[in-house]
Amino acid sequence: MSEMEAQETIRPLTVDDYHRMVEAGILGESERVELLDGLLIAMPPEGPVHADVAGELNVLLVQRFAGRTTVRPGSPVALDGVSEPQPDLALVRRREERYLHGHPTPQDVLLLVEVAWTSLAYDRRRKLRAYARNGIAEYWIVNCVDRRVEVYTDPHELGYATSRNYEHGEAVALRAFPDELIAADAFLP
């Protein structure tokens, strides 16, 4: 390996490294960062549109699926040893012991949602690939720029085999609950 190649080598952080950084006070618990693919990613501040859309969708999901699932807004999901993103919303399986001893893993996740305004490219590329590679069955991007919901299903190593956009006036159903339609108008900006 040449000297130039050695300078370009990046040592990825592990989830354990990330947690130790928080415990040591290097990162604050409220600091807007997430670990994805071994990289510490600074997240942009939430604007009013992002906060409103995420809040409305949170209320809808809680009302619709209360008792059948758990809605986790802005909480970590343990994808693998080098990724622990914090999606805007996660709909996860209910467990008797809840998630007191560890964050949900891909097997627990029914749906991950990212509300995208300034983060649209990141959510469509890096996050989408990480979620698909780790087997997240259904991933929604609430695209606030184009005012639509992008639904991704059938994950594989490079992405998702199936995608569909939902506009105002249409209704979206989760794969886990195909008979439960959610009007896009209820949460799109």
Backbone hydrogen bonds, N-H to C=O, Kabsch-Sander energy under -0.5 kcal/mol:
donor,donor_aa,acceptor,acceptor_aa,energy
6,A,2,S,-2.1
7,Q,3,E,-1.7
8,E,4,M,-0.9
8,E,5,E,-0.5
9,T,5,E,-0.5
9,T,6,A,-0.9
13,L,38,G,-2.8
15,V,81,G,-2.9
18,Y,14,T,-2.4
19,H,15,V,-2.4
20,R,16,D,-2.3
21,M,17,D,-2.1
22,V,18,Y,-1.6
23,E,19,H,-2.7
24,A,20,R,-2.4
25,G,22,V,-1.2
26,I,21,M,-1.9
27,L,21,M,-1.5
31,E,28,G,-1.5
33,V,31,E,-1.9
34,E,41,I,-2.0
35,L,84,E,-0.8
36,L,34,E,-0.6
36,L,39,L,-2.6
38,G,82,V,-3.2
39,L,36,L,-1.9
41,I,34,E,-3.3
41,I,39,L,-0.8
42,A,40,L,-0.5
43,M,32,R,-3.1
51,A,47,G,-2.4
52,D,48,P,-2.4
53,V,49,V,-2.7
54,A,50,H,-2.6
55,G,51,A,-2.1
56,E,52,D,-2.6
57,L,53,V,-2.5
58,N,54,A,-2.2
59,V,55,G,-2.2
60,L,56,E,-2.3
61,L,57,L,-2.7
62,V,58,N,-2.6
63,Q,59,V,-2.7
64,R,60,L,-2.6
65,F,61,L,-2.5
66,A,62,V,-1.2
67,G,69,T,-0.6
68,R,65,F,-2.1
69,T,65,F,-1.8
70,T,92,V,-2.6
72,R,70,T,-0.5
72,R,90,A,-3.0
74,G,87,P,-0.7
74,G,88,D,-1.3
75,S,72,R,-0.6
77,V,85,P,-2.1
78,A,104,P,-2.7
79,L,77,V,-1.2
79,L,83,S,-1.4
80,D,83,S,-1.4
83,S,80,D,-0.9
84,E,35,L,-2.6
88,D,113,V,-0.8
89,L,113,V,-1.9
90,A,72,R,-1.2
91,L,111,L,-2.9
92,V,70,T,-2.8
92,V,90,A,-0.6
93,R,108,D,-2.6
94,R,68,R,-0.6
98,R,95,R,-1.5
100,L,97,E,-1.3
102,G,99,Y,-0.6
108,D,105,T,-2.0
109,V,105,T,-1.0
110,L,91,L,-3.2
111,L,91,L,-1.6
112,L,138,E,-1.8
113,V,89,L,-2.8
114,E,140,W,-2.4
116,A,114,E,-0.6
116,A,142,V,-2.6
117,W,115,V,-0.5
120,L,117,W,-0.6
123,D,119,S,-2.9
124,R,120,L,-2.1
125,R,121,A,-1.6
127,K,122,Y,-2.2
128,L,123,D,-0.7
129,R,125,R,-2.7
130,A,126,R,-2.2
131,Y,127,K,-2.9
132,A,128,L,-2.6
133,R,129,R,-2.9
134,N,130,A,-1.4
135,G,132,A,-2.1
136,I,131,Y,-2.6
137,A,135,G,-0.6
139,Y,152,Y,-2.4
140,W,112,L,-2.8
141,I,150,E,-2.5
142,V,114,E,-2.7
142,V,140,W,-0.6
143,N,141,I,-1.3
143,N,148,R,-2.3
144,C,116,A,-2.6
144,C,142,V,-1.0
145,V,116,A,-0.6
147,R,143,N,-0.8
148,R,143,N,-1.8
149,V,166,Y,-2.7
150,E,141,I,-3.0
150,E,148,R,-0.5
151,V,149,V,-0.6
151,V,164,R,-3.2
152,Y,139,Y,-2.9
152,Y,150,E,-0.5
153,T,162,T,-2.5
154,D,137,A,-0.7
156,H,159,G,-2.9
159,G,156,H,-0.7
161,A,154,D,-2.8
162,T,153,T,-2.1
164,R,151,V,-2.0
166,Y,149,V,-2.5
170,E,167,E,-1.9
172,V,182,I,-2.9
174,L,177,F,-0.6
174,L,180,E,-0.6
177,F,174,L,-0.7
180,E,177,F,-1.9
181,L,179,D,-0.9
182,I,172,V,-2.8
183,A,181,L,-0.5
184,A,170,E,-2.7
186,A,183,A,-1.3
187,F,184,A,-1.6
188,L,184,A,-2.7
